[in-house]
């Protein structure tokens, strides 16, 4: 019966009969509809002005959480392998020290020239000239070119070039030119050997 009364009151309802100063006299059905609309409006406003902002904040926090997890995993891996890194660093320092020790100082250059000469003569070469060129400063080292002109057989030249790698100091070979000497089986070799020394701060 109550439902029938509500439906009947809605059928007999006229918007012009609503009195905003006396809301309590409105039909029950109209009050329910107004309350439902008000509730929907409040929920909508709450979502757009509060909940939506919270969701964006939550998404930002979730993204940050992923970044922090990845950073944590990376740092945890580094911490777990710290001793291995330290050992590797010590090995690198030792290797670097060994390489630097192979770079001649200014006072060792005459000894290097003697080593080159002895290496060539041991392989049957005849030297026409061995001349020091101007030093070239690089970022971390000084480059010292040495121009070498020699003559010998094909095998003598090959043995000499191969033997340069066995010198106790770092020497690299560049810009080689080999020519046949007219009327003889001998070859002439014009080559640039480069040695290096560590660049001191004051250089």
LUMROKOL-659047 format. One record per residue: residue number from 1; residue in one letter; x, y, z of N, C-alpha, C, O in turn. Coordinates in steps of 0.05 Angstrom, whole numbers, plus 5000, padded with zeros to 4 digits. Each point is the difference from the previous one (the first is absolute). Example, Ala and Ser with C-alpha at 12.3 -4.5 7.8 and 13.67 -1.06 7.14 Angstrom:
LUMROKOL-659047
REC  nr rest n_xx n_yy n_zz ca_xx ca_yy ca_zz c_xx c_yy c_zz o_xx o_yy o_zz
REC   1    a 5264 4886 5156  4982  5024  5000 5018 5024 5000 5021 5000 5013
REC   2    s 4972 5021 4973  5016  5024  5001 4985 5022 5014 5010 5022 5004
end
This chain:
LUMROKOL-659047
REC  nr rest n_xx n_yy n_zz ca_xx ca_yy ca_zz c_xx c_yy c_zz o_xx o_yy o_zz
REC   1    x 5017 4976 5000  4983  5024  5000 5017 5025 5000 4993 5020 4987
REC   2    x 5030 4980 5027  5017  5023  5002 5010 5007 4972 5002 5023 4993
REC   3    x 5006 4956 4992  5010  5005  4973 4979 5012 4982 5005 5017 4983
REC   4    x 4970 4973 5020  4978  5011  4984 4996 5029 5007 4994 5017 4982
REC   5    x 5008 4990 5044  4996  5028  5008 5022 5017 4988 4995 5023 4991
REC   6    x 5030 4967 5008  5022  5015  4989 4996 5005 4970 5004 5022 4990
REC   7    x 4988 4957 4996  4995  5002  4971 4977 5020 4994 5001 5016 4982
REC   8    x 4979 4982 5035  4977  5017  4996 5007 5030 5005 4992 5017 4986
REC   9    x 5026 4987 5035  5008  5027  5005 5017 5012 4978 4999 5024 4994
REC  10    x 5017 4958 4993  5016  5009  4977 4983 5008 4976 5005 5019 4986
REC  11    x 4973 4965 5010  4982  5006  4978 4986 5026 5004 4995 5015 4982
REC  12    x 4998 4991 5043  4986  5024  5006 5018 5024 5005 4991 5022 5005
REC  13    x 5035 4973 4993  5020  5021  5007 5001 5021 4978 4999 4994 4976
REC  14    x 5003 5031 5032  5003  5023  4982 5024 5016 5010 5001 5008 5023
REC  15    x 5018 4997 4959  5024  5014  5007 4994 5027 5012 5014 5010 5017
REC  16    x 4964 5002 4974  4993  5027  5010 4992 4999 5029 4999 5021 5013
REC  17    x 4994 4955 4997  4991  4997  5028 5024 5000 5019 4995 5002 5025
REC  18    x 5030 4995 4965  5023  4999  5018 5005 5026 5013 5001 5021 4987
REC  19    x 5002 4979 5039  5006  5024  5016 5028 4997 5012 5004 4984 5018
REC  20    x 5015 5031 4971  5028  4998  5009 5002 5008 5030 5019 4992 5013
REC  21    x 4962 5024 4997  5002  5008  5028 4988 4979 5018 5003 5002 5025
REC  22    x 4984 4978 4964  4987  4979  5016 5006 4973 4988 4982 4986 4990
REC  23    x 5044 5007 5009  5009  4974  4988 4987 4976 5014 4996 4980 4987
REC  24    x 4999 5023 5038  4988  4978  5015 4973 4991 4990 4991 4978 5006
REC  25    x 4995 5040 4980  4973  4993  4990 5001 4986 4973 4979 4993 4988
REC  26    x 5046 5004 5001  5002  4988  4973 4992 4970 5003 5002 4988 5021
REC  27    x 4988 5000 4957  4994  4972  5000 5025 4983 5005 5022 5009 4993
REC  28    x 4975 4968 5020  5023  4983  5007 5016 4992 4975 5025 5000 5001
REC  29    x 4961 4994 4977  5014  4992  4976 5018 5022 4990 5023 4995 4991
REC  30    x 4968 5030 5010  5016  5022  4991 5024 5004 5018 5022 5006 4991
REC  31    x 4974 4990 5035  5022  5003  5019 5022 4979 4993 5024 5006 5001
REC  32    x 4967 4970 4994  5019  4978  4994 5016 5007 4975 5024 4997 4999
REC  33    x 4961 5012 4980  5014  5007  4975 5020 5022 5005 5022 4999 4989
REC  34    x 4971 5021 5026  5018  5023  5005 5024 4990 5016 5023 5008 4994
REC  35    x 4972 4975 5026  5023  4989  5016 5018 4983 4982 5025 5002 5003
REC  36    x 4964 4982 4980  5017  4984  4982 5017 5017 4982 5024 4995 4996
REC  37    x 4963 5026 4992  5015  5018  4983 5022 5015 5015 5022 5004 4990
REC  38    x 4971 5004 5035  5020  5014  5016 5024 4981 5007 5023 5008 4999
REC  39    x 4970 4967 5007  5021  4980  5006 5018 4995 4976 5024 5000 5003
REC  40    x 4964 4997 4973  5016  4996  4976 5017 5024 4995 5024 4997 4992
REC  41    x 4965 5027 5012  5016  5024  4995 5024 5002 5019 5022 5007 4992
REC  42    x 4973 4986 5034  5021  5001  5020 5022 4980 4993 5024 5006 5002
REC  43    x 4968 4970 4990  5019  4979  4993 5016 5008 4976 5025 4996 4999
REC  44    x 4962 5016 4981  5014  5009  4976 5020 5022 5006 5023 4999 4991
REC  45    x 4968 5020 5025  5019  5022  5008 5023 4989 5016 5023 5008 4997
REC  46    x 4971 4973 5021  5021  4988  5016 5020 4985 4983 5024 5001 5006
REC  47    x 4967 4985 4973  5018  4985  4983 5018 5020 4985 5024 4996 4999
REC  48    x 4964 5024 4988  5015  5017  4982 5019 5019 5016 5021 5007 4990
REC  49    x 4971 5000 5034  5016  5019  5015 5018 4987 5021 5018 5013 5011
REC  50    x 4978 4962 4995  5016  4988  5020 5011 4972 4992 5024 4996 5000
REC  51    x 4958 4986 4993  5008  4973  4994 5018 4999 4975 5020 4985 5000
REC  52    x 4974 5030 4979  5016  5000  4976 5028 5009 5006 5020 4989 4990
REC  53    x 4983 5032 5027  5027  5009  5008 5015 4979 5016 5024 4996 4996
REC  54    x 4961 4989 5021  5013  4979  5015 5009 4977 4982 5021 4988 5004
REC  55    x 4963 5006 4975  5008  4979  4981 5025 5008 4985 5018 4984 4996
REC  56    x 4984 5042 4996  5024  5009  4986 5024 4998 5019 5022 4992 4992
REC  57    x 4974 5016 5033  5021  4998  5020 5009 4971 5004 5024 4994 5003
REC  58    x 4956 4988 4997  5006  4971  5003 5016 4990 4977 5019 4985 5003
REC  59    x 4974 5023 4972  5014  4991  4977 5029 5010 5000 5019 4985 4994
REC  60    x 4984 5040 5014  5027  5011  5003 5017 4985 5020 5023 4993 4996
REC  61    x 4964 5001 5027  5014  4985  5021 5007 4972 4991 5021 4989 5007
REC  62    x 4961 4998 4977  5006  4973  4990 5023 5001 4981 5018 4982 5000
REC  63    x 4983 5038 4982  5023  5003  4981 5025 5004 5016 5021 4988 4993
REC  64    x 4978 5029 5027  5024  5005  5017 5009 4975 5014 5024 4995 5003
REC  65    x 4956 4989 5006  5007  4975  5013 5015 4981 4982 5019 4987 5008
REC  66    x 4973 5012 4966  5014  4983  4981 5029 5009 4996 5018 4984 5000
REC  67    x 4985 5043 4998  5027  5011  4996 5018 4994 5025 5023 4992 4997
REC  68    x 4965 5011 5027  5015  4995  5024 5007 4970 5003 5021 4994 5010
REC  69    x 4961 4989 4982  5006  4971  5001 5023 4993 4981 5018 4985 5008
REC  70    x 4982 5027 4968  5021  4994  4981 5027 5011 5011 5020 4987 4998
REC  71    x 4979 5038 5014  5024  5011  5011 5010 4983 5024 5024 4996 5003
REC  72    x 4957 4995 5013  5008  4983  5023 5013 4974 4990 5020 4991 5011
REC  73    x 4968 4996 4968  5011  4976  4990 5028 5004 4989 5018 4984 5003
REC  74    x 4986 5039 4983  5026  5006  4989 5021 5005 5022 5022 4989 4998
REC  75    x 4970 5026 5022  5019  5005  5022 5005 4975 5016 5022 4996 5010
REC  76    x 4957 4988 4994  5004  4975  5014 5019 4982 4986 5017 4986 5012
REC  77    x 4981 5013 4961  5019  4984  4984 5028 5011 5003 5019 4984 5003
REC  78    x 4984 5042 4996  5026  5012  5002 5012 4995 5028 5024 4994 5003
REC  79    x 4959 5008 5018  5009  4994  5027 5009 4971 5003 5020 4994 5013
REC  80    x 4964 4988 4975  5007  4972  5002 5026 4993 4986 5014 4982 5007
REC  81    x 4992 5034 4972  5025  4995  4984 5022 5021 5006 5018 5003 4984
REC  82    x 4979 5011 5039  5019  5021  5006 5029 4989 5001 5018 5013 4990
REC  83    x 4985 4965 5024  5027  4989  5003 5012 4992 4972 5024 5004 4996
REC  84    x 4959 4985 4987  5009  4993  4973 5008 5025 4984 5020 5000 4986
REC  85    x 4965 5022 5018  5007  5025  4987 5027 5011 5010 5016 5009 4985
REC  86    x 4987 4989 5041  5026  5009  5012 5023 4984 4989 5022 5011 4994
REC  87    x 4974 4963 5005  5022  4983  4989 5006 5007 4971 5023 5001 4992
REC  88    x 4956 5003 4992  5003  5008  4972 5015 5027 4998 5017 5003 4983
REC  89    x 4976 5016 5035  5013  5026  5000 5030 4997 5006 5016 5013 4988
REC  90    x 4990 4970 5032  5028  4996  5006 5016 4988 4977 5022 5008 4994
REC  91    x 4965 4973 4992  5012  4987  4977 5004 5021 4977 5021 4999 4987
REC  92    x 4960 5018 5010  5002  5021  4979 5023 5019 5007 5015 5009 4982
REC  93    x 4987 4999 5044  5021  5018  5008 5027 4987 4995 5019 5013 4992
REC  94    x 4983 4961 5014  5026  4986  4996 5006 4999 4970 5023 5004 4992
REC  95    x 4957 4990 4992  5004  4999  4971 5008 5027 4989 5018 5002 4983
REC  96    x 4969 5019 5027  5006  5027  4991 5029 5007 5008 5015 5012 4984
REC  97    x 4992 4980 5041  5028  5006  5009 5020 4985 4982 5021 5011 4994
REC  98    x 4972 4964 4998  5019  4985  4983 5002 5013 4973 5022 5001 4989
REC  99    x 4956 5009 5000  5001  5014  4974 5016 5026 5002 5017 5006 4983
REC 100    x 4978 5009 5038  5015  5025  5004 5030 4995 5002 5016 5016 4990
REC 101    x 4991 4962 5024  5028  4994  5003 5014 4994 4973 5024 5001 4998
REC 102    x 4959 4991 4982  5012  4995  4973 5004 5026 4984 5012 4999 4979
REC 103    x 4977 5023 5031  5004  5025  4986 5026 5012 5009 5004 5005 5024
REC 104    x 5015 5000 4958  5026  5010  5008 4999 5029 5009 4983 5015 4992
REC 105    x 5035 4991 5026  5003  5028  5008 5020 5013 4981 5012 4986 4984
REC 106    x 4993 5040 5019  5018  5014  4983 5028 4987 5000 5013 4997 4980
REC 107    x 4996 4994 5044  5027  4990  5003 5002 4972 4988 5023 4991 4996
REC 108    x 4955 4995 4998  5001  4973  4990 5000 4999 4969 5003 4979 4989
REC 109    x 4992 5044 4998  4998  5000  4971 5026 4990 4986 4998 4984 4982
REC 110    x 5026 5024 5027  5024  4989  4988 5001 4970 5002 5009 4986 4981
REC 111    x 4983 5003 5041  4999  4971  5003 4981 4987 4981 5005 4978 4990
REC 112    x 4972 5035 5005  4981  4990  4981 5012 4999 4972 4996 4981 4985
REC 113    x 5017 5041 5008  5013  5001  4973 5021 4978 4997 5002 4988 4979
REC 114    x 5012 5006 5043  5020  4979  4999 4986 4973 4997 5010 4982 4985
REC 115    x 4967 5014 5028  4986  4975  4998 4990 4996 4971 5001 4978 4989
REC 116    x 4989 5043 4999  4991  4998  4972 5023 4993 4981 4997 4983 4983
REC 117    x 5025 5031 5022  5024  4994  4983 5009 4971 5003 5006 4987 4980
REC 118    x 4996 5004 5045  5008  4973  5005 4981 4979 4988 5008 4980 4989
REC 119    x 4966 5026 5012  4980  4982  4989 5003 4999 4970 4998 4978 4988
REC 120    x 5007 5044 4999  5004  5000  4971 5025 4986 4992 5000 4984 4981
REC 121    x 5022 5021 5033  5025  4988  4992 4999 4970 5005 5013 4984 4986
REC 122    x 4973 5007 5035  4997  4972  5006 4985 4985 4978 5003 4976 4996
REC 123    x 4980 5039 4989  4985  4989  4978 5012 5006 4973 4987 4997 4979
REC 124    x 5039 5012 5020  5014  5004  4976 4994 5026 4985 5005 5002 4976
REC 125    x 4983 5018 5037  4994  5025  4986 5024 5019 5001 5017 4999 5018
REC 126    x 4984 5018 4962  5020  5022  4999 4984 5026 5003 4983 5006 4983
REC 127    x 5024 5009 5037  4985  5026  5005 5013 5022 4985 5024 5004 5002
REC 128    x 4960 5011 4983  5010  5025  4988 4997 5023 5019 5017 5018 5002
REC 129    x 4960 4983 5013  4996  5021  5020 4979 4992 5020 4981 4985 4993
REC 130    x 5022 5026 5031  4979  4998  5021 4999 5028 5012 5018 5009 5014
REC 131    x 4960 5005 4980  4998  5028  5009 4975 5004 5017 4978 4991 4994
REC 132    x 5027 5023 5029  4978  5008  5017 4985 5024 4988 5012 5019 4990
REC 133    x 4961 4979 5010  4984  5022  4990 4989 5016 5023 5005 4993 5024
REC 134    x 4982 5029 4971  4989  5017  5021 4978 4985 5015 4984 4985 4989
REC 135    x 5016 5019 5037  4979  4987  5017 4972 5012 4994 4998 5023 4992
REC 136    x 4982 4960 5011  4973  5008  4996 4985 4996 5026 4998 4977 5010
REC 137    x 4991 5044 5001  4985  4999  5025 4972 4991 4995 4985 5012 4985
REC 138    x 5006 4967 5029  4973  4990  4999 4987 5006 5028 5013 5012 5017
REC 139    x 4962 4980 4986  4986  5007  5025 5013 4988 5024 5003 5013 5021
REC 140    x 5005 4961 4978  5010  4987  5023 5029 4991 4997 5012 4990 5019
REC 141    x 5000 5013 4958  5026  4990  4995 5015 5017 4980 4988 5016 4986
REC 142    x 5038 4980 5012  5017  5013  4981 5009 4979 4979 5010 4979 5008
REC 143    x 4987 5028 4967  5007  4981  4978 5027 5009 4989 5004 5023 4993
REC 144    x 5014 4958 5004  5027  5006  4989 5004 4983 4975 5006 4976 5002
REC 145    x 4992 5037 4974  5005  4985  4975 5030 4997 4995 5016 5017 5006
REC 146    x 4991 4960 4983  5028  4994  4993 5000 4991 4971 4987 4979 4993
REC 147    x 5026 5035 4989  5001  4993  4972 5023 4981 4995 5023 5006 5007
REC 148    x 4971 4971 4982  5021  4979  4995 5002 4994 4971 4980 4996 4986
REC 149    x 5044 5005 5004  5006  4992  4972 5021 4978 5001 5021 5003 5011
REC 150    x 4971 4973 4978  5018  4977  5001 4997 4984 4974 4982 5005 4984
REC 151    x 5037 4976 5012  4999  4983  4977 5006 4971 5008 5015 4996 5019
REC 152    x 4973 4985 4967  5005  4972  5006 4982 4983 4982 4985 5011 4983
REC 153    x 5017 4963 5021  4983  4982  4984 4971 5000 5010 4995 5011 5021
REC 154    x 4988 4977 4964  4972  4999  5007 4996 4987 5028 4985 5010 5017
REC 155    x 5029 4968 4987  4998  4985  5026 5013 5016 5022 4990 4999 5023
REC 156    x 5031 5016 4971  5013  5016  5021 4981 5022 5009 4998 5005 5024
REC 157    x 4989 5008 4957  4981  5021  5007 4977 4989 5016 4991 5012 5020
REC 158    x 4998 4965 4972  4978  4988  5014 5008 4993 5029 4984 5004 5018
REC 159    x 5040 4984 4985  5009  4993  5027 5004 5024 5018 4994 5000 5023
REC 160    x 5016 5022 4965  5004  5025  5015 4973 5011 5010 4997 5007 5023
REC 161    x 4984 4995 4958  4973  5011  5008 4987 4982 5021 4988 5011 5019
REC 162    x 5015 4963 4978  4988  4982  5020 5015 5003 5026 4987 4998 5022
REC 163    x 5039 5006 4978  5015  5002  5024 4995 5025 5016 5005 5001 5024
REC 164    x 4985 5020 4963  4995  5025  5014 4978 4996 5021 4999 5014 5020
REC 165    x 4984 4966 4976  4979  4995  5019 5011 4988 5026 4986 5001 5021
REC 166    x 5038 4989 4979  5011  4987  5023 5017 5020 5017 5011 4992 5020
REC 167    x 4990 5033 4971  5015  5019  5016 4987 5005 5027 4976 4997 5002
REC 168    x 5040 5009 5019  4988  5003  5027 4983 5026 5002 4986 5003 5020
REC 169    x 5015 5014 4961  4985  5025  5000 4979 4999 4978 5002 4984 4981
REC 170    x 4977 5032 5021  4979  5002  4980 5011 5015 4976 5007 5023 5002
REC 171    x 4993 4964 4975  5008  5012  4975 4981 4991 4978 4995 4976 4997
REC 172    x 4993 5043 4989  4982  4994  4978 5013 5009 4973 5015 5019 5000
REC 173    x 4978 4968 4979  5012  5006  4974 4978 5011 4981 4977 4991 4999
REC 174    x 5031 5030 4985  4981  5014  4983 5014 5008 4974 5024 5002 4998
REC 175    x 4959 5004 4982  5008  5013  4975 5025 4986 4987 5019 5014 4993
REC 176    x 4980 4960 5004  5023  4987  4989 4999 5000 4969 4979 4998 4988
REC 177    x 5045 5005 5000  5003  5000  4971 5023 4980 4994 5022 5003 5011
REC 178    x 4973 4977 4972  5020  4981  4993 5005 5002 4970 4981 4999 4984
REC 179    x 5044 5003 5008  5006  5002  4971 5022 4980 4993 5018 4994 5016
REC 180    x 4980 4996 4960  5021  4983  4989 5024 5016 4992 4997 5020 4985
REC 181    x 5026 4973 5023  5024  5014  4991 5009 4989 4973 5002 4976 4996
REC 182    x 5003 5042 4986  5005  4993  4972 5025 4982 4998 5021 5006 5011
REC 183    x 4975 4972 4975  5023  4982  4994 5008 4982 5023 5020 4986 4998
REC 184    x 4965 5014 5025  5007  4984  5023 4975 4987 5011 4978 5009 4995
REC 185    x 5025 4969 5020  4977  4988  5013 4993 5014 5026 4981 4992 5014
REC 186    x 5033 5029 4993  4996  5014  5025 4976 5019 4998 4994 5010 4979
REC 187    x 4994 4994 5044  4977  5019  5002 5008 5023 5019 5014 4996 5019
REC 188    x 4975 5027 4975  5004  5023  5018 4975 5005 5015 4978 4999 4989
REC 189    x 5024 5006 5037  4977  5004  5018 5001 5028 5011 5020 5008 5012
REC 190    x 4958 5007 4985  4998  5026  5013 4975 4998 5017 4977 4997 4991
REC 191    x 5027 5005 5036  4978  4996  5018 5001 5019 5024 5022 5008 5008
REC 192    x 4955 4998 5003  4999  5017  5024 4993 4983 5024 4979 4988 5001
REC 193    x 5039 5011 5018  4994  4987  5025 4992 5021 5021 5013 5021 5002
REC 194    x 4967 4973 5013  4991  5020  5020 5001 4987 5028 4990 4978 5004
REC 195    x 5022 5036 5014  5000  4992  5028 4986 5021 5016 4995 5022 4990
REC 196    x 4998 4972 5035  4983  5018  5015 5011 5002 5029 5013 4982 5010
REC 197    x 4981 5041 5002  5005  5003  5028 4976 5014 5013 4986 5015 4987
REC 198    x 5011 4979 5039  4977  5012  5014 5003 5030 5002 5022 5010 5004
REC 199    x 4956 5004 4992  5001  5029  5000 4997 5010 5029 4979 4997 5012
REC 200    x 5043 5015 4998  4999  5011  5027 4982 5025 5000 4995 5011 4979
REC 201    x 4996 4997 5045  4982  5023  5002 5013 5025 4990 4986 5018 4989
REC 202    x 5040 4985 5015  5012  5025  4993 5006 5003 4971 5007 5021 4991
REC 203    x 4989 4957 4993  5006  5001  4972 4978 5015 4986 5001 5004 4975
end
